[in-house]
Amino acid sequence: MGMAFSPKADVAAITTQTTFRESRHAPPPVYVVVLPLSMPDPVVKHGGQQHRGHGASTGTFSVLTPEHEGRWRVASGASFRSIKLFLPEHLLREKARNGIDAITTGVELRDVHGVNDPTVRDTLMLLAAELSWGVARSRLLLESVADAVAGRLITDFSSLSDARETAGAALGSSAVARAQDYVEENMGDDLSLGAIAAEAGVSPHHFVRVFKAATGTTPHRYVLDRRVERSRQLLSDTDLSLAEVAFRCGFSSQSHMTAVFRRLVGVTPAKYRIDTTTIPRPVVAEG
């Protein structure tokens, strides 16, 4: 068993070897993130806020919350190892307020079970490996891990993420419309996520979530698709050179346009121009 504790950050972690067939725990005083490190059979959780009856296996994490008790069952009663990270509520509030959402006054983690998240998994496994070397060497890493895991959980598994999704649904149509207008008007520029999000009136992180929820695609892919569509129109309806078309559509070069166009359309820009117009044009070498 390994253990680390940081009095300054008020966080702790422990690796344990557990054997049980059925177990029941009262609501913990703090949030506890549990990651099985070696498990022959899935641990099934009954009760709690959600993920009822889902099996947790090696590398998937669960969150025990102060609001919910839990009942667990292992079919074989076999022994398994796990790491537990203890996160106090004040740490989550400070993380949400200082690093993620400056105006939030509170945040609660969701009661989840058996979640496969590479960020949380790899971070906790790194801490588990460090714990085997002793407490003293683990404190600095413990604080870094607690900060990283707290940030990840707040972003995607908390009341704050739920509120953002709700707000995003209301904000989505107007923010996305402004962003789309901005892209169309500035197609030839070197567009950045920050500039597009600013035009929409939201943070870059929030904008990506809102935009993808509304359109089904990322801002980057949307801009790429719009540039290809604009280039198709210019290739068919104008006599502009391929280099000029690439410039007006915001590609970094003619060769960049050719590569993207071939990948998304299936033919080169020059071939597309020949196939989509009856006006005789000279064949221009691809860049």
Buried (B, 14 or more C-beta within 10 A) or exposed (E): EBBBBBEEBBBBBBBBEBEBEEEEEEEBEBBBBBBBBEBEBBBBBBEBEEBEEBBBBBBBBBBBBBEBEBEBBBEEEBEBBBBBBBBBBEBBBBBBBEEBBEEBEEBBBBBBBBBEBEBBBEBBBBBBBBBEEEEEEBBEBBBBBBBBBBBBBBBBBBBBBEEBEEEBEEBBEEBBEBBBEBBEEBBBEEBEBEBBBBBBEBBBEBBBBBBBEBBEEEBEEBBBEBBBBBBBEBBEEEEBEBBEBBBBBBBEEBBBBBBBBBEBBEEBBBBBBBEEBEEEEEEEEBB
